[in-house]
Amino acid sequence: MAEGVKFPDVPQLVCDHLRASPLLTGLHIGTKVPPTRPAEFILVLRTGGPRETIRSEAAQITVEAWAQDKARASSLLNDARAVLNAADAKVFGVREFGGPGDLPDPTTAQIRFTMSFQIRARGTAVTV
């Protein structure tokens, strides 16, 4: 038997953290576009990120804010940005890769602002 490291589901941790904020109350926040698309929602995607030490990884997370107009989508993304940048405990070591980008969905043309972060996560030792 050997010991390995199992890392948490970082996108789910980010979703849970964002949902707990009063800034984003009542908003759908998830890792998939809901089957019945709401007018506004936040999507959290893992887009990469390496293991950085034996017990930590640096997950690359992209947060997308969807809304009916640019001002609202930008505002939602900036709220999520504020919440993540104030994070500690399970969601920690937040680093921005770049500022918000105006990137409308090419399929639906719905307004979408997107931003990528690096978020560190601690793993747990497991016997493999």
TALIN-V947369 format. One record per helix or strand. SS is the DSSP state (alpha for helix, beta for strand). FROM is the first residue (numbers start at 1). TO is the last residue. If there is no record, write none. Layout:
# TALIN-V947369
[[SS & FROM & TO] [SS & FROM & TO]]
This chain:
# TALIN-V947369
[[beta & 3 & 7] [alpha & 10 & 19] [alpha & 22 & 24] [beta & 28 & 30] [beta & 41 & 48] [beta & 51 & 51] [beta & 56 & 67] [alpha & 70 & 85] [beta & 92 & 96] [beta & 101 & 102] [beta & 111 & 127]]
